[in-house]
């Protein structure tokens, strides 16, 4: 029996030419596939337009991984791969299935005995960690912090305590229009000797990465973060 393949294809993190963040062989692969699973069809088509496709975009099938996509529907999308063929899985930004709902698709592919192939491309989490200078062997990603101020403060303090106890870098993101408020919350909540890295708009012309202690951040002008995708990382002093 011929085994099909689920290709995990990273997409860009912002406005930048694919040649700067996607290997050519992955770009060619992405352009020849005729079926995709994507969190958002619009962003998937934008990626494919940049990558260049063998077929017209309107002839490419895009299954949308939204809230209505239960396991039964995902299995329907994947079942043809049990006898051959190829499907691409893409995220809205960065690597699929990493801090991304595509992990459900990958888990079901394994359950169905389908080959899963990850491809090289940008991951904001790893790029930010690489550039932060913080602990790179022990780290955890939390997704989003709570929105309510009191709950957010308690959560940040808990993450800082875990960071100190385990010598572990803490990573999280925020909705871009709330970046400035989150940055100020970090300055108010974390201890002065905790090191904070702010990694903004990675791989784009607006990329900016800086790490220093909370005490030092308080002496600097606040970075421009509004409406720009930003990763926050911190490591508590021991």
C-alpha positions as CSV (number, residue, x, y, z in Angstrom):
1,X,0.0,0.0,0.0
2,X,1.3,3.4,-0.9
3,X,1.6,5.7,2.1
4,X,0.6,9.4,1.7
5,X,2.3,12.3,3.3
6,X,1.1,15.2,5.5
7,X,3.6,18.0,4.9
8,X,4.1,20.6,7.7
9,X,5.0,23.8,5.9
10,X,6.0,27.0,7.8
11,X,4.8,30.3,6.5
12,X,6.1,33.8,7.1
13,X,6.0,35.8,10.3
14,X,5.3,39.1,8.5
15,X,6.0,41.1,5.4
16,X,9.3,39.7,3.9
17,X,10.2,37.9,0.7
18,X,10.0,34.1,0.9
19,X,13.6,33.8,-0.2
20,X,14.6,35.3,3.2
21,X,12.9,32.7,5.4
22,X,11.9,29.7,3.3
23,X,14.3,27.2,1.6
24,X,13.8,26.9,-2.1
25,X,12.9,23.2,-2.1
26,X,10.2,23.9,0.5
27,X,8.8,26.7,-1.6
28,X,8.7,24.5,-4.7
29,X,7.0,21.7,-2.7
30,X,4.4,24.2,-1.4
31,X,3.7,25.4,-4.9
32,X,2.9,22.0,-6.3
33,X,0.5,20.7,-3.7
34,X,-3.2,20.9,-4.6
35,X,-4.7,20.4,-1.1
36,X,-4.1,22.2,2.2
37,X,-5.3,22.3,5.7
38,X,-5.1,25.8,7.1
39,X,-6.4,27.7,10.1
40,X,-7.3,30.6,7.9
41,X,-8.0,30.2,4.1
42,X,-7.2,33.9,3.3
43,X,-3.7,33.8,4.9
44,X,-3.1,30.4,3.3
45,X,-3.9,31.8,-0.1
46,X,-1.6,34.9,0.6
47,X,1.2,32.5,1.4
48,X,0.6,30.4,-1.7
49,X,0.5,33.5,-3.9
50,X,3.9,34.5,-2.5
51,X,5.4,31.0,-2.9
52,X,4.0,30.6,-6.5
53,X,1.8,27.7,-7.4
54,X,1.7,25.3,-10.3
55,X,-2.1,25.5,-10.4
56,X,-4.3,28.6,-10.3
57,X,-5.1,29.4,-6.7
58,X,-8.8,28.8,-7.2
59,X,-8.0,25.1,-8.1
60,X,-6.3,24.5,-4.8
61,X,-8.5,22.9,-2.1
62,X,-8.1,24.5,1.3
63,X,-9.8,22.8,4.3
64,X,-10.3,25.3,7.1
65,X,-9.3,24.2,10.6
66,X,-11.8,26.3,12.5
67,X,-13.9,25.6,15.5
68,X,-16.4,23.5,13.5
69,X,-13.6,21.2,12.3
70,X,-14.1,18.3,14.7
71,X,-12.0,15.1,14.7
72,X,-14.4,13.3,12.4
73,X,-14.1,16.0,9.7
74,X,-10.3,16.1,10.0
75,X,-10.2,12.3,9.5
76,X,-12.2,12.8,6.3
77,X,-9.6,15.2,5.0
78,X,-6.8,12.8,5.9
79,X,-8.2,9.4,5.1
80,X,-7.3,9.6,1.3
81,X,-3.6,9.8,2.4
82,X,-3.8,6.2,3.7
83,X,-3.5,5.1,0.0
84,X,-1.2,7.8,-1.3
85,X,-1.1,11.5,-2.1
86,X,0.1,14.6,-0.3
87,X,-1.5,17.4,1.7
88,X,0.1,20.5,3.2
89,X,-0.6,21.8,6.7
90,X,0.1,25.5,7.3
91,X,-0.4,27.9,10.3
92,X,-1.4,31.5,10.1
93,X,2.3,32.4,10.9
94,X,5.4,30.3,11.6
95,X,5.5,26.6,12.1
96,X,2.3,24.5,12.0
97,X,1.4,22.5,15.1
98,X,3.7,24.5,17.4
99,X,1.6,26.8,19.6
100,X,-1.0,26.1,16.9
101,X,-4.2,24.1,16.4
102,X,-2.6,22.1,13.7
103,X,-1.3,19.8,16.3
104,X,-4.7,18.1,16.3
105,X,-4.2,17.3,12.6
106,X,-0.8,15.8,13.2
107,X,-2.0,13.7,16.0
108,X,-4.8,12.3,13.9
109,X,-2.4,11.7,11.0
110,X,-0.2,9.5,13.3
111,X,-3.3,7.7,14.5
112,X,-4.2,6.9,10.9
113,X,-0.7,5.7,10.0
114,X,0.0,8.6,7.7
115,X,3.6,9.8,7.3
116,X,4.2,13.2,8.8
117,X,7.1,15.3,7.3
118,X,8.1,18.6,9.0
119,X,9.9,21.2,6.8
120,X,12.3,23.9,7.6
121,X,11.0,27.5,8.1
122,X,10.6,30.2,10.7
123,X,9.4,29.7,14.2
124,X,9.1,32.9,16.3
125,X,9.5,30.9,19.5
126,X,12.8,29.4,18.5
127,X,14.1,32.5,16.8
128,X,13.3,34.6,19.8
129,X,14.8,32.1,22.2
130,X,18.0,31.9,20.1
131,X,18.4,35.7,20.1
132,X,17.4,36.3,23.7
133,X,20.6,35.2,25.5
134,X,18.3,33.6,28.1
135,X,18.4,29.9,29.2
136,X,18.0,27.9,26.1
137,X,18.0,24.4,27.6
138,X,15.1,24.8,30.0
139,X,12.1,26.8,28.8
140,X,8.3,26.8,28.6
141,X,5.8,28.5,26.3
142,X,2.5,29.7,27.9
143,X,0.6,31.1,24.9
144,X,-1.3,34.2,26.2
145,X,-1.3,35.7,29.7
146,X,-4.6,36.5,31.3
147,X,-6.2,39.8,30.2
148,X,-7.7,40.9,33.6
149,X,-5.1,42.9,35.5
150,X,-5.3,41.1,38.8
151,X,-5.2,37.7,37.3
152,X,-2.4,38.7,34.9
153,X,-0.3,40.0,37.8
154,X,-0.7,36.7,39.7
155,X,0.1,34.7,36.7
156,X,3.3,36.6,35.9
157,X,4.5,36.3,39.4
158,X,3.8,32.5,39.3
159,X,5.8,32.2,36.0
160,X,8.6,34.3,37.6
161,X,8.7,32.0,40.6
162,X,8.8,28.9,38.4
163,X,11.6,30.6,36.3
164,X,13.7,31.1,39.4
165,X,13.1,27.7,40.9
166,X,13.9,25.8,37.7
167,X,16.3,28.2,36.0
168,X,13.7,28.2,33.1
169,X,13.0,30.8,30.5
170,X,9.3,31.8,30.2
171,X,7.9,32.6,26.8
172,X,4.5,34.1,25.9
173,X,2.8,36.3,23.3
174,X,0.1,38.9,23.4
175,X,-2.5,40.3,21.1
176,X,-0.5,43.0,19.2
177,X,-2.8,45.9,20.2
178,X,-2.2,45.0,23.9
179,X,1.6,44.8,23.6
180,X,2.2,48.2,25.2
181,X,0.0,47.4,28.2
182,X,1.7,44.0,28.6
183,X,5.1,45.6,28.6
184,X,4.1,48.0,31.3
185,X,2.6,45.1,33.3
186,X,5.9,43.3,33.1
187,X,7.8,46.3,34.4
188,X,5.4,46.7,37.3
189,X,5.2,43.0,38.2
190,X,8.6,41.4,37.7
191,X,11.6,41.8,40.0
192,X,14.4,44.3,39.0
193,X,17.0,41.6,38.4
194,X,14.8,39.4,36.2
195,X,16.0,39.6,32.6
196,X,13.3,40.4,29.9
197,X,13.7,40.0,26.2
198,X,11.3,41.7,23.8
199,X,11.4,40.2,20.3
200,X,9.4,42.2,17.8
201,X,8.4,41.5,14.1
202,X,10.9,38.7,13.7
203,X,12.3,38.1,10.1
204,X,10.8,41.4,8.8
205,X,12.2,44.8,8.1
206,X,10.9,45.9,11.5
207,X,12.6,43.2,13.5
208,X,13.9,44.4,16.8
209,X,15.3,42.2,19.7
210,X,16.6,43.4,23.0
211,X,17.3,41.8,26.4
212,X,18.1,43.5,29.7
213,X,17.0,43.5,33.3
214,X,13.7,44.9,34.4
215,X,15.6,47.6,36.3
216,X,17.4,48.5,33.1
217,X,14.2,48.5,31.0
218,X,12.8,51.1,33.4
219,X,15.6,53.4,32.5
220,X,15.0,53.1,28.8
221,X,12.4,54.5,26.5
222,X,9.6,52.0,26.0
223,X,10.0,50.1,22.7
224,X,7.5,50.6,19.9
225,X,5.3,47.5,20.0
226,X,1.8,48.6,19.1
227,X,0.1,46.3,16.5
228,X,3.4,44.5,15.8
229,X,3.7,40.7,16.5
230,X,5.9,40.4,19.6
231,X,7.3,37.6,21.7
232,X,8.1,38.2,25.4
233,X,10.7,36.1,27.2
234,X,12.0,36.4,30.7
235,X,14.4,34.6,33.1
236,X,14.4,35.2,36.8
237,X,17.7,35.6,38.7
238,X,18.6,32.8,41.1
